[in-house]
Amino acid sequence: MVTKKIENYEKMVKQENKQKRKNNKRYYKVHDSIIKEILIAKQELIFLMKDFMNINLNKKDIENFNGEYRLKINLKTRLLDIIYKIDEEEAFITVEHQSTVDYKMGERINDHMAAIISSREELMVNNKNRKAPIIYPIVLSTARKMWDAPQTIIQYESNKYKLPALTYPRYNLIDTNTYTVDFLLDKRTGIALCMAFEKVRNKNDLEYIIKKLKRFKKLNHWEKRAIKIILRKIEGVIPWLAKELTKEEIIRLKKELIKIINRGGDFMSNFEKAFKKIIEEEAKTRERRGTTKIIKGLLAQNVDYEIIMKATGISKKELEKLKLQMV
């Protein structure tokens, strides 16, 4: 009997852990797709490079390779988060988004670079003048803790024979933990705004961002675009939201963000209208459920129909339906 109980308990723990892993996988997938969706716009990559890498790019000179560029790494076909090619040059910019610190990132970036070089094989001259493309790898970290992984492959030291260590490529790091929310919001770009939301750890942080956004007279196109993406996937950006806020508070938050988007006399987009409608319908449904619960309680106590109808505005027909449901 005891053995069976232990077996059942172990089964239950396994199932719980499996569900946790599944939820985490779903969260990271949604989480990574937000940054990816923002950086698919060329202008957002230009903002990122200028504000955080001090490199000025021209929109006409870059092309997005994401839809067509798959890399074969360790016999698996993998799609990089973001990859841009500089037009008329064999030069690439790659961006990998990380929501947790990855201590294997040095090896991963090395694999990416080798795969890009290999994929350009037919364009490389097979003689002494052979040259590989320039690759500028960026890791954008929105991890909760400061990024402390090495930015290249670190080798063991050779003490006995003093073999010289090879120099492996280094990736460039953008860590949201090194920037304040004020600094990010003052950049007035979609990617910086998303990075600011990624720094939210509690209700006060969230309220501060909304307060700061309200101070801007009008949001620009890129800020509005980023907020729309965040609104669609807000539970992915702020995973603790559903645990710490009530449904009413989440709806209020979404309403606030929609108000911020529409400030300045702009017309609402179809997305915003649909979103507003959903929020209003959710509120009405909850109100209806609450009223139904109260009415059922009054019916259970045999309160007169006339009194219930006057107090709640319900019709006699609906009241009789509810009475039948209780039987």
C-alpha positions as YAML, in Angstrom:
chain: A
units: angstrom
residues:
- id: 1
  name: MET
  ca: [0.00, 0.00, 0.00]
- id: 2
  name: VAL
  ca: [2.79, 2.43, 0.99]
- id: 3
  name: THR
  ca: [4.79, 1.49, -2.15]
- id: 4
  name: LYS
  ca: [1.78, 2.24, -4.34]
- id: 5
  name: LYS
  ca: [1.35, 5.65, -2.70]
- id: 6
  name: ILE
  ca: [5.02, 6.48, -3.32]
- id: 7
  name: GLU
  ca: [4.69, 5.38, -6.97]
- id: 8
  name: ASN
  ca: [1.59, 7.56, -7.42]
- id: 9
  name: TYR
  ca: [3.38, 10.52, -5.80]
- id: 10
  name: GLU
  ca: [6.42, 10.07, -8.09]
- id: 11
  name: LYS
  ca: [4.11, 9.91, -11.12]
- id: 12
  name: MET
  ca: [2.39, 13.12, -10.02]
- id: 13
  name: VAL
  ca: [5.76, 14.93, -9.54]
- id: 14
  name: LYS
  ca: [6.93, 13.75, -12.99]
- id: 15
  name: GLN
  ca: [3.73, 15.05, -14.60]
- id: 16
  name: GLU
  ca: [4.07, 18.41, -12.80]
- id: 17
  name: ASN
  ca: [7.71, 18.78, -13.91]
- id: 18
  name: LYS
  ca: [6.75, 17.85, -17.49]
- id: 19
  name: GLN
  ca: [4.03, 20.52, -17.47]
- id: 20
  name: LYS
  ca: [6.47, 23.10, -16.04]
- id: 21
  name: ARG
  ca: [8.98, 22.36, -18.82]
- id: 22
  name: LYS
  ca: [6.18, 22.62, -21.40]
- id: 23
  name: ASN
  ca: [5.02, 25.98, -19.97]
- id: 24
  name: ASN
  ca: [8.61, 27.31, -19.87]
- id: 25
  name: LYS
  ca: [9.19, 26.24, -23.48]
- id: 26
  name: ARG
  ca: [5.97, 28.00, -24.53]
- id: 27
  name: TYR
  ca: [6.97, 31.12, -22.55]
- id: 28
  name: TYR
  ca: [10.46, 31.35, -24.09]
- id: 29
  name: LYS
  ca: [9.02, 30.80, -27.57]
- id: 30
  name: VAL
  ca: [6.55, 33.68, -27.15]
- id: 31
  name: HIS
  ca: [9.18, 35.78, -25.38]
- id: 32
  name: ASP
  ca: [11.79, 35.42, -28.14]
- id: 33
  name: SER
  ca: [9.22, 36.04, -30.89]
- id: 34
  name: ILE
  ca: [8.47, 39.54, -29.53]
- id: 35
  name: ILE
  ca: [12.04, 40.83, -29.99]
- id: 36
  name: LYS
  ca: [12.20, 39.03, -33.35]
- id: 37
  name: GLU
  ca: [8.95, 40.64, -34.54]
- id: 38
  name: ILE
  ca: [10.24, 44.10, -33.59]
- id: 39
  name: LEU
  ca: [13.66, 43.63, -35.22]
- id: 40
  name: ILE
  ca: [12.19, 42.32, -38.49]
- id: 41
  name: ALA
  ca: [11.65, 46.03, -39.33]
- id: 42
  name: LYS
  ca: [14.89, 47.37, -40.86]
- id: 43
  name: GLN
  ca: [14.52, 50.69, -39.06]
- id: 44
  name: GLU
  ca: [14.54, 48.98, -35.66]
- id: 45
  name: LEU
  ca: [17.87, 47.27, -36.47]
- id: 46
  name: ILE
  ca: [19.23, 50.69, -37.50]
- id: 47
  name: PHE
  ca: [18.09, 52.10, -34.12]
- id: 48
  name: LEU
  ca: [19.68, 49.17, -32.25]
- id: 49
  name: MET
  ca: [23.02, 49.54, -34.07]
- id: 50
  name: LYS
  ca: [23.13, 53.31, -33.60]
- id: 51
  name: ASP
  ca: [22.00, 53.49, -29.95]
- id: 52
  name: PHE
  ca: [23.85, 50.48, -28.55]
- id: 53
  name: MET
  ca: [26.71, 49.68, -30.98]
- id: 54
  name: ASN
  ca: [27.51, 53.22, -32.17]
- id: 55
  name: ILE
  ca: [27.30, 52.09, -35.84]
- id: 56
  name: ASN
  ca: [25.27, 54.13, -38.36]
- id: 57
  name: LEU
  ca: [23.56, 52.06, -41.05]
- id: 58
  name: ASN
  ca: [21.63, 53.21, -44.11]
- id: 59
  name: LYS
  ca: [18.21, 51.59, -44.63]
- id: 60
  name: LYS
  ca: [18.90, 51.22, -48.38]
- id: 61
  name: ASP
  ca: [22.08, 49.23, -47.70]
- id: 62
  name: ILE
  ca: [20.62, 46.37, -45.65]
- id: 63
  name: GLU
  ca: [18.36, 43.47, -46.59]
- id: 64
  name: ASN
  ca: [16.54, 41.07, -44.29]
- id: 65
  name: PHE
  ca: [17.69, 37.47, -44.77]
- id: 66
  name: ASN
  ca: [15.40, 35.90, -42.15]
- id: 67
  name: GLY
  ca: [12.76, 34.37, -44.41]
- id: 68
  name: GLU
  ca: [15.24, 32.58, -46.67]
- id: 69
  name: TYR
  ca: [18.31, 31.91, -44.57]
- id: 70
  name: ARG
  ca: [18.47, 28.60, -42.75]
- id: 71
  name: LEU
  ca: [21.76, 27.33, -41.36]
- id: 72
  name: LYS
  ca: [22.80, 23.71, -41.06]
- id: 73
  name: ILE
  ca: [24.34, 23.40, -37.60]
- id: 74
  name: ASN
  ca: [25.24, 19.96, -36.20]
- id: 75
  name: LEU
  ca: [23.20, 18.31, -38.98]
- id: 76
  name: LYS
  ca: [20.12, 20.30, -37.90]
- id: 77
  name: THR
  ca: [18.55, 23.11, -39.89]
- id: 78
  name: ARG
  ca: [18.22, 26.14, -37.66]
- id: 79
  name: LEU
  ca: [16.73, 29.57, -38.29]
- id: 80
  name: LEU
  ca: [18.68, 32.40, -36.67]
- id: 81
  name: ASP
  ca: [16.67, 34.96, -34.66]
- id: 82
  name: ILE
  ca: [17.66, 37.92, -36.85]
- id: 83
  name: ILE
  ca: [20.05, 38.06, -39.82]
- id: 84
  name: TYR
  ca: [20.66, 41.02, -42.11]
- id: 85
  name: LYS
  ca: [23.04, 41.30, -45.06]
- id: 86
  name: ILE
  ca: [24.71, 44.52, -46.09]
- id: 87
  name: ASP
  ca: [23.88, 45.06, -49.75]
- id: 88
  name: GLU
  ca: [26.64, 44.62, -52.35]
- id: 89
  name: GLU
  ca: [29.02, 43.44, -49.62]
- id: 90
  name: GLU
  ca: [29.76, 40.05, -48.10]
- id: 91
  name: ALA
  ca: [28.88, 41.34, -44.63]
- id: 92
  name: PHE
  ca: [26.24, 40.04, -42.20]
- id: 93
  name: ILE
  ca: [24.74, 41.27, -38.92]
- id: 94
  name: THR
  ca: [23.16, 38.63, -36.70]
- id: 95
  name: VAL
  ca: [21.14, 39.18, -33.51]
- id: 96
  name: GLU
  ca: [20.42, 36.38, -31.03]
- id: 97
  name: HIS
  ca: [17.92, 37.19, -28.28]
- id: 98
  name: GLN
  ca: [18.49, 35.52, -24.90]
- id: 99
  name: SER
  ca: [16.02, 35.67, -22.01]
- id: 100
  name: THR
  ca: [18.39, 33.56, -19.85]
- id: 101
  name: VAL
  ca: [22.19, 33.51, -19.61]
- id: 102
  name: ASP
  ca: [23.62, 30.85, -21.94]
- id: 103
  name: TYR
  ca: [27.15, 29.76, -20.99]
- id: 104
  name: LYS
  ca: [27.49, 27.93, -24.33]
- id: 105
  name: MET
  ca: [26.88, 31.12, -26.31]
- id: 106
  name: GLY
  ca: [30.54, 31.35, -27.39]
- id: 107
  name: GLU
  ca: [30.31, 27.92, -29.06]
- id: 108
  name: ARG
  ca: [26.87, 28.68, -30.53]
- id: 109
  name: ILE
  ca: [28.05, 31.93, -32.13]
- id: 110
  name: ASN
  ca: [31.10, 30.12, -33.49]
- id: 111
  name: ASP
  ca: [28.76, 27.50, -35.07]
- id: 112
  name: HIS
  ca: [26.58, 30.27, -36.58]
- id: 113
  name: MET
  ca: [29.59, 32.02, -38.10]
- id: 114
  name: ALA
  ca: [31.03, 28.79, -39.54]
- id: 115
  name: ALA
  ca: [27.59, 27.91, -41.01]
- id: 116
  name: ILE
  ca: [27.22, 31.36, -42.65]
- id: 117
  name: ILE
  ca: [30.74, 31.09, -44.15]
- id: 118
  name: SER
  ca: [29.97, 27.58, -45.41]
- id: 119
  name: SER
  ca: [26.69, 28.76, -46.99]
- id: 120
  name: ARG
  ca: [28.57, 31.41, -49.02]
- id: 121
  name: GLU
  ca: [31.01, 28.79, -50.39]
- id: 122
  name: GLU
  ca: [30.02, 29.25, -54.05]
- id: 123
  name: LEU
  ca: [30.84, 32.98, -53.85]
- id: 124
  name: MET
  ca: [34.30, 32.45, -52.37]
- id: 125
  name: VAL
  ca: [37.29, 32.13, -54.69]
- id: 126
  name: ASN
  ca: [39.12, 28.82, -54.23]
- id: 127
  name: ASN
  ca: [42.69, 30.17, -54.33]
- id: 128
  name: LYS
  ca: [45.13, 32.18, -52.21]
- id: 129
  name: ASN
  ca: [42.83, 35.25, -52.47]
- id: 130
  name: ARG
  ca: [39.98, 33.36, -50.78]
- id: 131
  name: LYS
  ca: [38.15, 35.59, -48.27]
- id: 132
  name: ALA
  ca: [35.32, 34.79, -45.86]
- id: 133
  name: PRO
  ca: [32.37, 37.18, -45.30]
- id: 134
  name: ILE
  ca: [32.40, 39.68, -42.43]
- id: 135
  name: ILE
  ca: [30.03, 38.62, -39.66]
- id: 136
  name: TYR
  ca: [29.03, 40.97, -36.84]
- id: 137
  name: PRO
  ca: [27.27, 38.85, -34.16]
- id: 138
  name: ILE
  ca: [25.18, 40.49, -31.44]
- id: 139
  name: VAL
  ca: [23.63, 38.84, -28.39]
- id: 140
  name: LEU
  ca: [20.71, 40.83, -26.96]
- id: 141
  name: SER
  ca: [20.18, 39.72, -23.36]
- id: 142
  name: THR
  ca: [16.97, 40.43, -21.45]
- id: 143
  name: ALA
  ca: [17.87, 37.94, -18.70]
- id: 144
  name: ARG
  ca: [16.94, 38.84, -15.12]
- id: 145
  name: LYS
  ca: [20.55, 38.59, -13.98]
- id: 146
  name: MET
  ca: [23.60, 40.37, -15.40]
- id: 147
  name: TRP
  ca: [25.15, 38.48, -18.34]
- id: 148
  name: ASP
  ca: [28.27, 36.75, -17.01]
- id: 149
  name: ALA
  ca: [28.94, 34.19, -19.77]
- id: 150
  name: PRO
  ca: [32.28, 34.53, -21.66]
- id: 151
  name: GLN
  ca: [31.95, 36.39, -24.97]
- id: 152
  name: THR
  ca: [34.18, 33.91, -26.77]
- id: 153
  name: ILE
  ca: [35.36, 30.30, -26.49]
- id: 154
  name: ILE
  ca: [37.73, 29.98, -23.53]
- id: 155
  name: GLN
  ca: [40.40, 27.29, -23.88]
- id: 156
  name: TYR
  ca: [42.39, 25.31, -21.35]
- id: 157
  name: GLU
  ca: [45.99, 26.46, -20.84]
- id: 158
  name: SER
  ca: [48.79, 24.19, -22.04]
- id: 159
  name: ASN
  ca: [51.24, 24.05, -19.10]
- id: 160
  name: LYS
  ca: [53.46, 21.18, -20.20]
- id: 161
  name: TYR
  ca: [54.12, 22.03, -23.87]
- id: 162
  name: LYS
  ca: [52.99, 25.69, -23.79]
- id: 163
  name: LEU
  ca: [50.76, 25.25, -26.85]
- id: 164
  name: PRO
  ca: [49.45, 28.66, -27.91]
- id: 165
  name: ALA
  ca: [45.69, 29.17, -27.47]
- id: 166
  name: LEU
  ca: [43.69, 30.06, -30.56]
- id: 167
  name: THR
  ca: [41.77, 33.33, -30.80]
- id: 168
  name: TYR
  ca: [38.09, 32.65, -31.39]
- id: 169
  name: PRO
  ca: [35.58, 35.29, -32.55]
- id: 170
  name: ARG
  ca: [33.93, 37.40, -29.85]
- id: 171
  name: TYR
  ca: [30.27, 38.31, -29.98]
- id: 172
  name: ASN
  ca: [29.00, 41.80, -29.14]
- id: 173
  name: LEU
  ca: [26.74, 42.01, -26.09]
- id: 174
  name: ILE
  ca: [23.75, 44.24, -25.38]
- id: 175
  name: ASP
  ca: [22.57, 43.57, -21.82]
- id: 176
  name: THR
  ca: [19.36, 45.32, -20.67]
- id: 177
  name: ASN
  ca: [20.64, 45.16, -17.07]
- id: 178
  name: THR
  ca: [23.29, 47.79, -17.88]
- id: 179
  name: TYR
  ca: [20.66, 50.39, -18.88]
- id: 180
  name: THR
  ca: [18.03, 52.24, -16.83]
- id: 181
  name: VAL
  ca: [14.35, 52.34, -17.82]
- id: 182
  name: ASP
  ca: [14.64, 56.14, -18.28]
- id: 183
  name: PHE
  ca: [17.59, 55.75, -20.66]
- id: 184
  name: LEU
  ca: [15.71, 53.16, -22.76]
- id: 185
  name: LEU
  ca: [12.41, 55.09, -22.92]
- id: 186
  name: ASP
  ca: [14.23, 58.33, -23.83]
- id: 187
  name: LYS
  ca: [15.63, 56.63, -26.95]
- id: 188
  name: ARG
  ca: [12.06, 56.81, -28.38]
- id: 189
  name: THR
  ca: [12.42, 53.59, -30.44]
- id: 190
  name: GLY
  ca: [10.37, 50.37, -30.50]
- id: 191
  name: ILE
  ca: [13.28, 48.08, -29.61]
- id: 192
  name: ALA
  ca: [14.37, 50.26, -26.65]
- id: 193
  name: LEU
  ca: [10.74, 50.44, -25.43]
- id: 194
  name: CYS
  ca: [10.48, 46.64, -25.56]
- id: 195
  name: MET
  ca: [13.80, 46.37, -23.65]
- id: 196
  name: ALA
  ca: [12.34, 48.72, -20.99]
- id: 197
  name: PHE
  ca: [9.26, 46.45, -20.59]
- id: 198
  name: GLU
  ca: [11.64, 43.47, -20.26]
- id: 199
  name: LYS
  ca: [13.10, 45.15, -17.15]
- id: 200
  name: VAL
  ca: [9.72, 45.11, -15.37]
- id: 201
  name: ARG
  ca: [9.99, 42.99, -12.21]
- id: 202
  name: ASN
  ca: [6.93, 44.12, -10.24]
- id: 203
  name: LYS
  ca: [3.77, 46.24, -10.29]
- id: 204
  name: ASN
  ca: [5.65, 49.44, -9.34]
- id: 205
  name: ASP
  ca: [8.05, 49.06, -12.33]
- id: 206
  name: LEU
  ca: [5.06, 48.65, -14.65]
- id: 207
  name: GLU
  ca: [3.28, 51.71, -13.24]
- id: 208
  name: TYR
  ca: [6.49, 53.74, -13.63]
- id: 209
  name: ILE
  ca: [6.79, 52.88, -17.36]
- id: 210
  name: ILE
  ca: [3.12, 53.77, -18.00]
- id: 211
  name: LYS
  ca: [3.55, 57.05, -16.07]
- id: 212
  name: LYS
  ca: [6.65, 57.89, -18.11]
- id: 213
  name: LEU
  ca: [4.91, 57.07, -21.42]
- id: 214
  name: LYS
  ca: [2.00, 59.34, -20.47]
- id: 215
  name: ARG
  ca: [4.43, 62.25, -20.16]
- id: 216
  name: PHE
  ca: [5.29, 62.04, -23.85]
- id: 217
  name: LYS
  ca: [2.99, 64.33, -25.82]
- id: 218
  name: LYS
  ca: [2.63, 61.81, -28.62]
- id: 219
  name: LEU
  ca: [4.18, 58.43, -29.41]
- id: 220
  name: ASN
  ca: [5.98, 57.93, -32.70]
- id: 221
  name: HIS
  ca: [5.20, 55.15, -35.21]
- id: 222
  name: TRP
  ca: [7.86, 52.75, -33.83]
- id: 223
  name: GLU
  ca: [6.75, 53.14, -30.20]
- id: 224
  name: LYS
  ca: [3.11, 52.49, -31.18]
- id: 225
  name: ARG
  ca: [4.13, 49.44, -33.21]
- id: 226
  name: ALA
  ca: [6.10, 48.03, -30.26]
- id: 227
  name: ILE
  ca: [3.21, 48.56, -27.81]
- id: 228
  name: LYS
  ca: [0.81, 46.77, -30.20]
- id: 229
  name: ILE
  ca: [3.20, 43.79, -30.35]
- id: 230
  name: ILE
  ca: [3.59, 43.84, -26.54]
- id: 231
  name: LEU
  ca: [-0.21, 44.04, -26.08]
- id: 232
  name: ARG
  ca: [-0.74, 40.91, -28.19]
- id: 233
  name: LYS
  ca: [1.84, 38.94, -26.20]
- id: 234
  name: ILE
  ca: [1.94, 40.77, -22.86]
- id: 235
  name: GLU
  ca: [1.96, 37.56, -20.77]
- id: 236
  name: GLY
  ca: [5.15, 36.58, -22.66]
- id: 237
  name: VAL
  ca: [6.88, 39.90, -21.94]
- id: 238
  name: ILE
  ca: [5.77, 40.00, -18.28]
- id: 239
  name: PRO
  ca: [5.35, 36.34, -17.16]
- id: 240
  name: TRP
  ca: [4.38, 37.15, -13.55]
- id: 241
  name: LEU
  ca: [1.46, 39.35, -14.70]
- id: 242
  name: ALA
  ca: [-1.28, 36.71, -14.36]
- id: 243
  name: LYS
  ca: [-0.01, 35.68, -10.89]
- id: 244
  name: GLU
  ca: [0.29, 39.12, -9.30]
- id: 245
  name: LEU
  ca: [-2.50, 41.10, -11.00]
- id: 246
  name: THR
  ca: [-6.21, 40.38, -11.07]
- id: 247
  name: LYS
  ca: [-8.02, 40.07, -14.41]
- id: 248
  name: GLU
  ca: [-9.54, 43.52, -13.82]
- id: 249
  name: GLU
  ca: [-6.06, 45.02, -13.29]
- id: 250
  name: ILE
  ca: [-4.72, 43.37, -16.48]
- id: 251
  name: ILE
  ca: [-7.70, 44.77, -18.45]
- id: 252
  name: ARG
  ca: [-7.08, 48.21, -16.90]
- id: 253
  name: LEU
  ca: [-3.40, 47.97, -17.91]
- id: 254
  name: LYS
  ca: [-4.31, 47.06, -21.51]
- id: 255
  name: LYS
  ca: [-6.80, 49.93, -21.64]
- id: 256
  name: GLU
  ca: [-4.12, 52.33, -20.40]
- id: 257
  name: LEU
  ca: [-1.72, 51.20, -23.14]
- id: 258
  name: ILE
  ca: [-4.42, 51.59, -25.81]
- id: 259
  name: LYS
  ca: [-5.15, 55.12, -24.51]
- id: 260
  name: ILE
  ca: [-1.43, 55.95, -24.74]
- id: 261
  name: ILE
  ca: [-1.32, 54.69, -28.36]
- id: 262
  name: ASN
  ca: [-4.36, 56.78, -29.33]
- id: 263
  name: ARG
  ca: [-3.30, 60.00, -27.62]
- id: 264
  name: GLY
  ca: [-2.80, 62.91, -30.04]
- id: 265
  name: GLY
  ca: [-6.00, 62.50, -32.06]
- id: 266
  name: ASP
  ca: [-4.87, 59.49, -34.08]
- id: 267
  name: PHE
  ca: [-7.54, 57.18, -35.48]
- id: 268
  name: MET
  ca: [-7.75, 53.72, -33.98]
- id: 269
  name: SER
  ca: [-6.46, 50.86, -36.12]
- id: 270
  name: ASN
  ca: [-8.59, 47.73, -36.72]
- id: 271
  name: PHE
  ca: [-6.38, 45.88, -34.23]
- id: 272
  name: GLU
  ca: [-6.99, 48.49, -31.50]
- id: 273
  name: LYS
  ca: [-10.75, 48.52, -32.17]
- id: 274
  name: ALA
  ca: [-10.91, 44.73, -31.99]
- id: 275
  name: PHE
  ca: [-8.81, 44.70, -28.83]
- id: 276
  name: LYS
  ca: [-11.04, 47.34, -27.18]
- id: 277
  name: LYS
  ca: [-14.14, 45.31, -28.11]
- id: 278
  name: ILE
  ca: [-12.65, 42.14, -26.58]
- id: 279
  name: ILE
  ca: [-11.83, 43.99, -23.34]
- id: 280
  name: GLU
  ca: [-15.35, 45.47, -23.12]
- id: 281
  name: GLU
  ca: [-16.95, 42.06, -23.80]
- id: 282
  name: GLU
  ca: [-14.76, 40.43, -21.11]
- id: 283
  name: ALA
  ca: [-15.87, 43.08, -18.59]
- id: 284
  name: LYS
  ca: [-19.56, 42.60, -19.51]
- id: 285
  name: THR
  ca: [-19.26, 38.79, -19.22]
- id: 286
  name: ARG
  ca: [-17.72, 39.07, -15.75]
- id: 287
  name: GLU
  ca: [-20.41, 41.55, -14.67]
- id: 288
  name: ARG
  ca: [-23.13, 39.20, -15.99]
- id: 289
  name: ARG
  ca: [-21.61, 36.22, -14.16]
- id: 290
  name: GLY
  ca: [-21.47, 38.20, -10.91]
- id: 291
  name: THR
  ca: [-25.11, 39.30, -11.24]
- id: 292
  name: THR
  ca: [-26.23, 35.73, -12.08]
- id: 293
  name: LYS
  ca: [-24.48, 34.44, -8.94]
- id: 294
  name: ILE
  ca: [-26.26, 37.04, -6.77]
- id: 295
  name: ILE
  ca: [-29.66, 36.26, -8.37]
- id: 296
  name: LYS
  ca: [-29.20, 32.52, -7.79]
- id: 297
  name: GLY
  ca: [-28.41, 33.26, -4.14]
- id: 298
  name: LEU
  ca: [-31.59, 35.32, -3.76]
- id: 299
  name: LEU
  ca: [-33.68, 32.61, -5.45]
- id: 300
  name: ALA
  ca: [-32.21, 30.01, -3.09]
- id: 301
  name: GLN
  ca: [-33.47, 32.12, -0.18]
- id: 302
  name: ASN
  ca: [-36.96, 32.32, -1.80]
- id: 303
  name: VAL
  ca: [-36.85, 36.13, -2.23]
- id: 304
  name: ASP
  ca: [-39.88, 37.47, -4.12]
- id: 305
  name: TYR
  ca: [-39.55, 37.70, -7.95]
- id: 306
  name: GLU
  ca: [-40.66, 41.36, -8.00]
- id: 307
  name: ILE
  ca: [-37.92, 42.40, -5.55]
- id: 308
  name: ILE
  ca: [-35.20, 40.56, -7.56]
- id: 309
  name: MET
  ca: [-36.44, 42.07, -10.85]
- id: 310
  name: LYS
  ca: [-36.43, 45.61, -9.42]
- id: 311
  name: ALA
  ca: [-32.97, 45.23, -7.83]
- id: 312
  name: THR
  ca: [-31.17, 43.62, -10.82]
- id: 313
  name: GLY
  ca: [-33.19, 44.63, -13.90]
- id: 314
  name: ILE
  ca: [-33.61, 40.98, -14.95]
- id: 315
  name: SER
  ca: [-36.77, 39.95, -16.83]
- id: 316
  name: LYS
  ca: [-39.29, 37.44, -15.47]
- id: 317
  name: LYS
  ca: [-38.52, 35.03, -18.36]
- id: 318
  name: GLU
  ca: [-34.76, 35.04, -17.57]
- id: 319
  name: LEU
  ca: [-35.52, 34.65, -13.87]
- id: 320
  name: GLU
  ca: [-37.61, 31.54, -14.52]
- id: 321
  name: LYS
  ca: [-34.81, 30.10, -16.70]
- id: 322
  name: LEU
  ca: [-32.33, 30.52, -13.83]
- id: 323
  name: LYS
  ca: [-34.80, 28.90, -11.41]
- id: 324
  name: LEU
  ca: [-35.07, 25.84, -13.71]
- id: 325
  name: GLN
  ca: [-31.23, 25.61, -13.92]
- id: 326
  name: MET
  ca: [-31.06, 25.40, -10.11]
- id: 327
  name: VAL
  ca: [-33.46, 22.43, -9.94]
...
